[in-house]
């Protein structure tokens, strides 16, 4: 990351001290690297700092430094380097659920395969040609609800920007700020966006972004991978960083709470329930999951009533993002059974009744205005 670009980043803040972050000077960088060489410095989580810094950001009281590695700013607590032990103590607490998500995407989800698709897409999306026009149109719905242009578009849990439609969201923005807990995802995003992006390893429950600094915020298929007790905090964080007269768009899932998908996918869910029963009988499934942090990707969805009961300082508008689940598409939509025609009909229905279909379908879209 070049020096001019570093000096232009004024929106970062420290997740430990809630202080503004600024680029470190060349003199400070030299001093830090000397201390690292002499094995004097530790990360916030207790690990000894062993690699020299390329550059980094420091908080206002010079107690913590956040490194930059391969053009990615590491603004998570575990990578904060303690510069003043009288002001900052080592904290070895780990978040089990966040580590599951990070491990999944670093090791599995953002692995690119021979056909250039990511493993995540192979697992969770319908990549068949018969569904592509419908799916593409659903992805592009985001553009209707965010500003057409601005300085900063914040992409919360950006992943590798894996679909072409996702690139359109920031076409007329100076910078797309990609925040993700996966270093692998951010490396892939950097390959796509280059100097038009700012890449931050960060925690979505405590965004390392100052309040009232973002022209638009998007968060796609993210919050339901956050622990159920922390999902409300993510909503609040997205609102906090928004500028006035700006919009945040969240794509969520109703999961088992989707009335339409519960009926349509009943055969699949019966089969899955039987398989789960078999696993419980044959092995201690719960113990295996607790002991193995890479056991799977955490997933929990709240229902509509939960959303209504939140005491948010903002209103949440509900619309449809996509009403049909991937399993529905693969089970019922086929080229030789008028699949494209049926999906075109569903698209028009979603456009005509966005709130109703968003309420009963698979994937709602929450719109927050500030």
Secondary structure, 3 states (H helix, E strand, C coil): CCHHHHHCCCCEECCCCCCEEEECCHHHHHHHHHHHHCCCCEECCCCECCCCCCEEEEECCCCEEEEEECCEEECCHHHEEECCCCCCCCCCCCCHHHHHHHHHHHHHHCCECCCCCEHHHHHHCCCCHHHHHHHHHHHHHHHHCCCCCEEEEEEECCCCCCCHHHHHHHCCEEEEEEEECCHHHHHHHHHHHHHHEEEEECCCCCCCECCCCEEEEEEECCHHHCCCCCHHHHHHHHHHHEEEEEEEEEECCCHHHCHHHHHHCHHHHHHHHHHHHHHHHHCCHHHHHHHCCCCCCCCCCCCHHHHHHCCCCCCEEEEEEECCCHHHHHHHCCHHHCHHHHHHHHHHHHHHCHHHHHHHCCEEEEEEEC
